[in-house]
């Protein structure tokens, strides 16, 4: 199924295409619509459809500007242009931008369907070409690729002579010069350990990665994509790096068997500091354990200071692990700890005492690194009686170990979630107060909470387990329900009152979300 998004300032055109086509029967999903390019871009940014159908002439941002922005930010999206006979020059320009097809007005709905089928067939062919594993292997084995990969590896590991970096990068045609840099590392995993699925995802990413602006990328350790992202402005760098991280997740998870974890290192302003950003990203990735969940993690998101991730020594493996572990990971930590005890049954008292004290010490360091004090928060953990009780037998040890680890993860989550808890609350408050505004977008809310759109989008979806667009739509639908039940307002008035620009689209979305039309909902509840 391919997702299709519609953009046209004529509601009758939107309604016609939306209602006349048999979407699912022909292998498509209607993903949404907008009446101007500016609002559409924000929604497309969030929904990430496979195909966009857009009119050329629209207010605020026309179809050409929209197409250019889409191709710049999300290049894999296919675009179909709708144009009048007097707009042929526009259509030719659109083709130069990279749109896949255009339809002249007046068109039939059968022509729209045929265009969609033609474009979806092109996507199928493209996917097949991009997933050609042998082609990827040949490319990776080429002498030039090996030389570039070795150079970039040496650069990120700090073993490249700085005086030679500029000369070597010029010889290899790698543009490294910029003001700011970030390194991100993405790991591609097949949840079912299917190497074919994993390699197909890697192949797709390998093909698309060359299209990302101001980004140098290569694969390391076969399933890790490393990207050096650069920009002259720090704010633009942050926005770009989150856009790339989301693109990696979107492309790599076209096969639902694959999951992507992306770690973003801290911002640095010298080539010589790239290894520090890389180490940040690598530490986050190595310590994270989101087994079946796609995740984008950032050094800035997880740290409590301006120097990147929390300072952790190699001798602090449990602290490092607890920084990113989930509640589900507690059992594996306990299992590993109990294995040590079972391997030394004859010395249970000695081994268990040592392990319990060591774990308490590690958790104390984690709490301190997050700005707290175990002595103030959980003084009972530091009492000799706590350890004495724990080491009486295996059951007691297991019980106290669970108590310690539960506390550590809950305390960590309260601090890390707190970092963006205020952001989420502020964003939701703004949405609740402005959902009636038809022009509210991801960008306007991101500006309100002082984050870049891509960073805000990532945080919102990961913290709230829903996308911004889905949340905004839910708020609008819930308020529409209230108005249907408490007022005698007409459906079209409720649509406008709740921020929908088109009453027909409101009815479509309402039924999609509730299973009933607005009229059916009102009569069913009130009868």
C-alpha positions as CSV (number, residue, x, y, z in Angstrom):
1,X,0.0,0.0,0.0
2,X,1.3,3.4,-1.0
3,X,0.3,6.5,1.0
4,X,-1.1,9.4,-1.1
5,X,-1.4,13.1,0.0
6,X,-3.5,15.7,-1.9
7,X,-2.8,19.5,-2.2
8,X,-5.2,21.8,-3.9
9,X,-6.9,25.1,-3.0
10,X,-10.2,24.0,-4.6
11,X,-12.1,21.9,-2.1
12,X,-14.3,20.4,-4.9
13,X,-11.1,19.0,-6.5
14,X,-9.9,17.5,-3.2
15,X,-13.3,16.0,-2.5
16,X,-13.6,14.6,-5.9
17,X,-10.3,12.8,-5.9
18,X,-10.8,11.7,-2.2
19,X,-14.2,10.2,-2.7
20,X,-14.2,8.9,-6.3
21,X,-11.1,6.7,-6.2
22,X,-11.2,3.2,-4.7
23,X,-8.0,3.7,-2.7
24,X,-7.4,0.4,-1.0
25,X,-8.7,-1.7,-3.9
26,X,-6.0,-0.2,-6.1
27,X,-3.2,-0.5,-3.5
28,X,-3.3,3.0,-2.1
29,X,-4.0,4.7,1.3
30,X,-5.5,8.2,1.4
31,X,-3.1,9.9,3.9
32,X,-4.4,13.4,4.1
33,X,-5.0,16.7,2.3
34,X,-4.3,20.5,2.5
35,X,-5.5,23.6,0.7
36,X,-2.1,25.4,0.3
37,X,1.5,24.4,0.0
38,X,2.7,25.9,3.3
39,X,0.3,23.9,5.5
40,X,0.9,20.8,3.2
41,X,4.7,20.9,3.7
42,X,4.3,20.7,7.5
43,X,1.8,17.8,7.2
44,X,3.9,16.0,4.5
45,X,7.0,16.4,6.8
46,X,5.1,14.5,9.5
47,X,3.1,12.0,7.5
48,X,5.8,11.1,4.9
49,X,3.5,9.9,2.1
50,X,4.9,8.0,-0.8
51,X,3.1,10.1,-3.4
52,X,1.9,13.7,-3.4
53,X,-0.6,15.1,-5.9
54,X,-0.5,18.9,-6.0
55,X,-2.0,21.7,-8.0
56,X,0.5,24.3,-9.4
57,X,-1.3,27.5,-8.6
58,X,-2.1,28.0,-4.9
59,X,-1.9,30.8,-2.4
60,X,1.0,31.3,0.1
61,X,3.2,28.5,-1.4
62,X,2.5,27.3,-4.9
63,X,3.0,23.7,-6.2
64,X,6.4,24.4,-7.7
65,X,7.8,25.8,-4.4
66,X,6.2,22.9,-2.5
67,X,7.7,20.3,-5.0
68,X,11.1,21.9,-4.7
69,X,11.0,21.8,-0.9
70,X,9.8,18.2,-0.9
71,X,12.6,17.1,-3.2
72,X,15.1,18.9,-1.0
73,X,13.9,17.5,2.4
74,X,12.3,14.1,1.5
75,X,13.6,13.2,-2.0
76,X,12.1,9.8,-2.2
77,X,8.5,11.1,-2.3
78,X,7.0,11.0,-5.8
79,X,5.1,14.0,-7.1
80,X,2.2,14.3,-9.5
81,X,1.4,17.9,-10.7
82,X,-2.1,19.1,-11.7
83,X,-1.9,22.0,-14.2
84,X,-4.1,23.9,-16.6
85,X,-3.4,24.2,-20.3
86,X,-2.1,27.8,-19.8
87,X,0.4,26.5,-17.2
88,X,2.5,24.3,-19.5
89,X,5.6,26.3,-18.8
90,X,5.0,25.7,-15.1
91,X,4.7,22.0,-15.8
92,X,8.0,21.9,-17.7
93,X,9.7,23.6,-14.8
94,X,8.1,21.1,-12.4
95,X,9.5,18.3,-14.5
96,X,13.0,19.9,-14.2
97,X,12.5,19.8,-10.4
98,X,11.9,16.1,-10.5
99,X,8.2,15.5,-10.5
100,X,7.1,12.1,-11.8
101,X,4.0,13.0,-13.8
102,X,1.6,15.8,-14.5
103,X,-2.1,15.9,-15.4
104,X,-3.7,18.6,-17.5
105,X,-7.0,20.0,-16.4
106,X,-9.8,19.1,-16.8
107,X,-8.8,15.5,-16.0
108,X,-10.9,12.4,-15.2
109,X,-10.6,10.4,-12.0
110,X,-9.6,7.5,-14.1
111,X,-6.6,9.5,-15.4
112,X,-5.7,10.3,-11.8
113,X,-5.8,6.6,-11.0
114,X,-3.7,5.6,-14.0
115,X,-1.2,8.3,-13.0
116,X,-1.0,6.8,-9.5
117,X,-0.6,3.3,-10.8
118,X,2.2,4.4,-13.2
119,X,4.0,6.2,-10.4
120,X,3.6,3.3,-8.0
121,X,4.9,0.9,-10.6
122,X,8.0,3.2,-10.9
123,X,8.4,3.0,-7.1
124,X,8.3,-0.8,-7.3
125,X,11.0,-0.8,-10.0
126,X,13.1,1.6,-8.1
127,X,12.8,-0.4,-4.9
128,X,13.9,-3.5,-6.8
129,X,16.9,-1.7,-8.2
130,X,17.9,-0.2,-4.9
131,X,17.6,-3.5,-3.1
132,X,20.0,-5.2,-5.5
133,X,22.4,-6.5,-2.9
134,X,25.1,-7.5,-5.4
135,X,25.2,-3.9,-6.8
136,X,25.7,-2.6,-3.3
137,X,28.5,-5.0,-2.5
138,X,30.3,-4.1,-5.7
139,X,30.1,-0.4,-4.9
140,X,31.3,-1.0,-1.4
141,X,34.2,-3.1,-2.7
142,X,35.4,-0.5,-5.2
143,X,38.9,0.9,-4.6
144,X,37.7,4.5,-4.3
145,X,35.0,3.6,-1.7
146,X,37.5,1.6,0.4
147,X,40.0,4.5,0.3
148,X,37.3,7.0,1.3
149,X,36.0,4.7,4.1
150,X,39.5,4.2,5.5
151,X,40.1,8.0,5.4
152,X,36.8,8.8,7.2
153,X,37.4,6.0,9.7
154,X,40.8,7.4,10.6
155,X,39.3,10.9,10.8
156,X,36.6,9.8,13.3
157,X,39.0,7.7,15.3
158,X,41.5,10.6,15.6
159,X,44.3,8.8,13.8
160,X,44.4,11.0,10.7
161,X,47.1,13.6,10.7
162,X,45.2,17.0,10.9
163,X,47.7,18.7,8.6
164,X,46.8,16.1,5.9
165,X,43.0,16.2,6.3
166,X,42.3,19.0,3.9
167,X,44.7,17.8,1.2
168,X,43.4,14.2,1.4
169,X,39.7,15.3,1.5
170,X,40.3,17.4,-1.6
171,X,42.0,14.5,-3.4
172,X,39.0,12.2,-2.5
173,X,36.5,15.0,-3.5
174,X,35.1,15.0,0.1
175,X,34.0,18.5,1.2
176,X,34.6,18.7,4.9
177,X,34.9,22.4,5.4
178,X,32.2,23.9,7.6
179,X,31.6,25.8,10.9
180,X,29.8,23.1,12.8
181,X,29.6,19.3,12.8
182,X,27.6,16.4,14.2
183,X,28.2,12.7,13.8
184,X,25.3,10.3,13.8
185,X,25.5,6.5,13.9
186,X,22.5,4.3,12.8
187,X,22.3,0.6,13.5
188,X,20.1,-1.5,11.2
189,X,18.8,-4.7,12.7
190,X,16.4,-7.4,11.5
191,X,14.1,-8.3,14.4
192,X,13.8,-11.9,13.0
193,X,17.6,-12.1,12.3
194,X,16.8,-12.3,8.5
195,X,20.0,-11.2,6.8
196,X,18.2,-10.7,3.4
197,X,15.8,-8.2,5.0
198,X,18.6,-6.4,6.7
199,X,20.7,-6.2,3.6
200,X,17.8,-4.8,1.6
201,X,17.4,-2.0,4.1
202,X,21.1,-1.4,4.0
203,X,21.1,-1.3,0.3
204,X,18.2,1.3,0.2
205,X,20.0,3.5,2.7
206,X,23.3,3.2,0.8
207,X,21.5,4.4,-2.3
208,X,19.7,7.3,-0.7
209,X,22.4,8.5,1.6
210,X,24.3,10.3,-1.3
211,X,21.3,12.6,-1.8
212,X,21.5,14.2,1.7
213,X,22.9,17.7,1.5
214,X,26.0,18.6,3.6
215,X,26.4,15.0,4.7
216,X,29.2,12.5,4.2
217,X,28.2,9.0,4.9
218,X,29.5,5.4,4.8
219,X,28.8,2.0,6.2
220,X,30.9,0.6,9.0
221,X,30.7,-2.9,10.6
222,X,28.3,-3.9,7.7
223,X,25.1,-2.7,9.5
224,X,26.1,0.7,10.9
225,X,25.6,3.8,8.8
226,X,27.9,6.7,9.9
227,X,27.0,10.2,8.8
228,X,29.1,13.4,9.3
229,X,26.6,16.2,9.0
230,X,27.9,19.8,8.7
231,X,26.5,23.3,8.4
232,X,27.5,26.9,8.8
233,X,24.7,27.6,11.2
234,X,24.3,25.6,14.5
235,X,20.5,25.8,14.4
236,X,20.3,24.6,10.8
237,X,22.7,21.7,11.7
238,X,20.4,20.5,14.5
239,X,17.4,20.6,12.2
240,X,19.2,18.9,9.3
241,X,20.6,16.1,11.5
242,X,17.1,15.2,12.9
243,X,15.7,15.3,9.4
244,X,18.4,12.9,8.2
245,X,17.8,10.6,11.3
246,X,14.1,10.5,10.5
247,X,14.9,9.8,6.8
248,X,17.1,6.9,7.8
249,X,14.4,5.5,10.0
250,X,11.8,5.9,7.3
251,X,13.9,4.4,4.5
252,X,15.3,1.6,6.6
253,X,12.0,0.5,8.0
254,X,10.2,0.1,4.6
255,X,10.6,-3.5,5.5
256,X,8.7,-3.9,8.8
257,X,11.1,-6.6,10.0
258,X,13.9,-4.0,10.3
259,X,14.3,-1.6,13.2
260,X,16.7,1.4,13.3
261,X,18.4,3.0,16.3
262,X,20.1,6.2,15.6
263,X,22.5,8.0,18.0
264,X,23.4,11.6,17.5
265,X,26.7,12.9,18.9
266,X,27.3,16.4,20.3
267,X,27.9,19.4,18.2
268,X,31.6,20.3,17.6
269,X,33.2,23.2,15.8
270,X,36.5,21.7,14.7
271,X,37.4,18.8,12.5
272,X,39.8,17.7,15.2
273,X,36.8,17.3,17.6
274,X,34.9,14.9,15.3
275,X,36.1,11.9,17.2
276,X,34.4,13.3,20.4
277,X,31.1,13.6,18.6
278,X,31.6,10.1,17.1
279,X,32.4,8.6,20.5
280,X,29.3,10.3,22.0
281,X,27.1,8.6,19.3
282,X,28.8,5.3,19.6
283,X,28.5,5.2,23.4
284,X,24.8,6.0,23.2
285,X,24.2,3.3,20.6
286,X,26.3,0.6,22.3
287,X,24.5,1.2,25.6
288,X,20.9,1.6,24.3
289,X,18.7,-1.5,24.3
290,X,15.5,-0.7,22.4
291,X,15.0,-4.3,21.1
292,X,12.0,-3.9,18.8
293,X,11.6,-0.1,18.8
294,X,12.8,2.5,16.4
295,X,14.6,5.2,18.3
296,X,16.5,8.4,17.7
297,X,18.7,9.3,20.7
298,X,20.8,12.5,21.1
299,X,23.7,13.3,23.4
300,X,22.0,16.7,24.1
301,X,18.7,15.0,24.9
302,X,20.2,12.6,27.4
303,X,22.8,14.8,29.0
304,X,22.3,17.2,31.9
305,X,25.3,19.4,31.1
306,X,26.6,21.3,28.1
307,X,29.5,19.0,27.5
308,X,27.6,16.1,25.8
309,X,26.8,12.8,27.4
310,X,27.4,12.2,31.1
311,X,31.1,11.5,31.8
312,X,31.4,7.7,32.3
313,X,34.5,5.7,32.7
314,X,35.1,2.3,31.0
315,X,35.1,0.8,34.5
316,X,31.4,1.9,35.0
317,X,29.5,-0.6,32.8
318,X,26.4,-0.8,34.9
319,X,26.0,3.0,35.2
320,X,26.5,3.3,31.4
321,X,23.9,0.6,30.8
322,X,21.4,2.0,33.2
323,X,21.5,5.3,31.4
324,X,19.6,3.8,28.5
325,X,18.1,0.5,29.8
326,X,14.3,0.1,29.8
327,X,12.2,-1.6,32.4
328,X,12.1,-4.7,30.2
329,X,16.0,-4.9,30.5
330,X,15.9,-5.4,34.2
331,X,15.4,-9.1,33.9
332,X,18.5,-9.5,31.7
333,X,20.6,-7.5,34.1
334,X,19.4,-9.7,37.0
335,X,20.0,-12.8,35.0
336,X,23.6,-11.8,34.3
337,X,24.2,-11.0,38.0
338,X,22.6,-14.2,39.2
339,X,24.8,-16.2,36.8
340,X,27.9,-14.8,38.6
341,X,26.5,-16.0,41.9
342,X,25.5,-19.4,40.5
343,X,29.0,-19.8,39.2
344,X,30.4,-19.2,42.7
345,X,27.8,-21.0,44.9
346,X,30.4,-22.0,47.4
347,X,31.1,-18.3,48.1
348,X,27.6,-16.9,48.0
349,X,28.0,-14.6,51.0
350,X,31.3,-13.1,49.7
351,X,30.2,-12.7,46.0
352,X,26.7,-11.5,46.7
353,X,28.0,-8.9,49.3
354,X,30.5,-7.6,46.8
355,X,28.0,-7.4,43.9
356,X,25.3,-5.7,46.1
357,X,27.7,-3.1,47.4
358,X,29.1,-2.5,43.8
359,X,25.6,-2.1,42.4
360,X,24.6,0.3,45.1
361,X,27.8,2.3,44.4
362,X,27.1,2.4,40.7
363,X,23.5,3.5,41.2
364,X,24.7,6.2,43.6
365,X,27.0,7.5,40.9
366,X,24.2,7.5,38.3
367,X,22.0,9.5,40.7
368,X,24.8,12.0,41.4
369,X,25.4,12.4,37.6
370,X,21.8,13.3,37.2
371,X,22.0,16.0,40.0
372,X,20.7,14.0,42.9
373,X,22.1,12.3,46.0
374,X,21.2,8.7,47.0
375,X,21.8,9.6,50.6
376,X,19.0,12.2,50.5
377,X,16.6,10.3,48.2
378,X,17.0,6.6,49.3
379,X,19.1,6.6,52.5
380,X,17.9,3.0,53.3
381,X,20.0,1.7,50.3
382,X,23.1,2.8,52.1
383,X,22.3,1.1,55.4
384,X,24.4,-2.0,56.3
385,X,21.1,-3.7,57.2
386,X,19.9,-3.4,53.6
387,X,23.0,-5.4,52.4
388,X,22.8,-7.8,55.3
389,X,19.2,-8.7,54.5
390,X,20.0,-9.0,50.7
391,X,22.8,-11.5,51.1
392,X,20.9,-13.9,53.4
393,X,19.8,-16.0,50.4
394,X,19.2,-15.9,46.7
395,X,15.5,-14.9,47.1
396,X,16.4,-11.9,49.2
397,X,19.2,-10.9,46.9
398,X,16.9,-11.1,43.9
399,X,14.2,-9.0,45.6
400,X,16.6,-6.3,46.6
401,X,18.3,-6.2,43.2
402,X,14.9,-5.7,41.5
403,X,14.1,-2.9,44.0
404,X,17.5,-1.1,43.3
405,X,17.2,-1.4,39.5
406,X,13.5,-0.3,39.5
407,X,14.5,2.8,41.5
408,X,17.4,3.6,39.2
409,X,15.4,3.5,36.0
410,X,12.4,5.3,37.5
411,X,14.7,8.1,38.8
412,X,16.6,8.3,35.5
413,X,13.3,8.5,33.6
414,X,12.0,11.2,35.9
415,X,15.1,13.3,35.1
416,X,15.3,12.6,31.4
417,X,11.6,12.9,30.7
418,X,11.6,16.0,32.8
419,X,14.1,17.6,30.4
420,X,11.3,17.5,27.8
421,X,8.3,17.2,30.1
422,X,7.9,21.0,30.1
423,X,8.3,21.1,26.3
424,X,5.6,18.5,25.8
425,X,3.2,20.2,28.3
426,X,3.8,23.6,26.7
427,X,3.2,22.2,23.2
428,X,0.0,20.4,24.3
429,X,-1.2,23.6,26.0
430,X,-0.5,25.6,22.9
431,X,-2.4,23.1,20.7
432,X,-5.3,23.1,23.1
433,X,-5.5,26.9,22.9
434,X,-5.0,27.2,19.1
435,X,-6.4,24.0,17.5
436,X,-9.2,26.2,16.0
437,X,-6.6,28.0,13.9
438,X,-6.5,26.4,10.5
439,X,-2.9,27.5,10.1
440,X,-1.4,25.8,13.1
441,X,1.4,23.6,12.0
442,X,4.3,21.5,13.4
443,X,6.6,24.5,12.6
444,X,4.5,27.0,14.5
445,X,4.3,24.8,17.6
446,X,8.1,24.0,17.3
447,X,8.7,27.8,17.3
448,X,6.6,28.2,20.4
449,X,8.7,25.7,22.4
450,X,12.0,27.0,20.9
451,X,13.0,23.8,19.1
452,X,13.7,23.1,15.4
453,X,10.7,21.4,13.6
454,X,12.6,18.1,13.1
455,X,13.9,18.0,16.7
456,X,10.4,18.8,18.1
457,X,8.8,16.3,15.8
458,X,11.2,13.5,17.0
459,X,10.7,14.4,20.7
460,X,6.9,14.7,20.4
461,X,6.5,11.3,18.7
462,X,8.8,9.5,21.0
463,X,7.5,11.0,24.2
464,X,3.8,10.9,23.3
465,X,3.8,7.7,21.2
466,X,1.9,9.5,18.4
467,X,2.8,12.0,15.8
468,X,2.0,15.8,16.0
469,X,-0.5,15.6,13.2
470,X,-2.3,12.6,14.8
471,X,-2.4,14.4,18.2
472,X,-3.7,17.6,16.6
473,X,-6.4,15.7,14.7
474,X,-7.4,13.8,17.9
475,X,-7.8,17.2,19.8
476,X,-9.9,18.6,17.0
477,X,-12.1,15.5,16.7
478,X,-12.7,15.4,20.5
479,X,-13.8,19.0,20.5
480,X,-16.0,18.3,17.5
481,X,-17.7,15.5,19.5
482,X,-18.4,17.9,22.3
483,X,-19.9,20.5,20.0
484,X,-22.1,17.8,18.3
485,X,-23.5,16.8,21.7
486,X,-23.8,20.1,23.4
487,X,-24.9,22.5,20.6
488,X,-27.2,22.7,17.6
489,X,-24.4,23.9,15.3
490,X,-24.4,22.6,11.8
491,X,-21.6,20.2,10.7
492,X,-19.9,22.7,8.5
493,X,-19.8,25.3,11.3
494,X,-18.3,22.7,13.6
495,X,-15.7,21.9,11.0
496,X,-14.5,25.5,10.8
497,X,-14.8,25.9,14.6
498,X,-12.5,23.0,15.1
499,X,-9.8,24.1,12.7
500,X,-10.8,22.2,9.5
501,X,-10.6,24.2,6.3
502,X,-13.0,21.9,4.4
503,X,-16.3,20.5,5.9
504,X,-16.1,17.4,3.6
505,X,-12.6,16.6,4.8
506,X,-13.8,17.0,8.4
507,X,-16.6,14.5,7.7
508,X,-14.1,12.1,6.2
509,X,-11.6,12.4,9.1
510,X,-14.4,12.2,11.7
511,X,-15.7,8.9,10.2
512,X,-12.2,7.6,9.8
513,X,-11.5,8.2,13.5
514,X,-14.9,7.2,15.0
515,X,-16.4,4.9,12.5
516,X,-19.4,7.2,12.2
517,X,-20.3,10.3,10.3
518,X,-20.9,13.5,12.4
519,X,-24.6,13.1,11.8
520,X,-24.6,9.4,12.8
521,X,-22.5,10.1,15.9
522,X,-24.9,12.8,17.1
523,X,-28.0,10.7,16.5
524,X,-26.5,7.5,18.0
525,X,-25.5,9.3,21.2
526,X,-28.6,11.4,21.7
527,X,-31.1,8.7,20.8
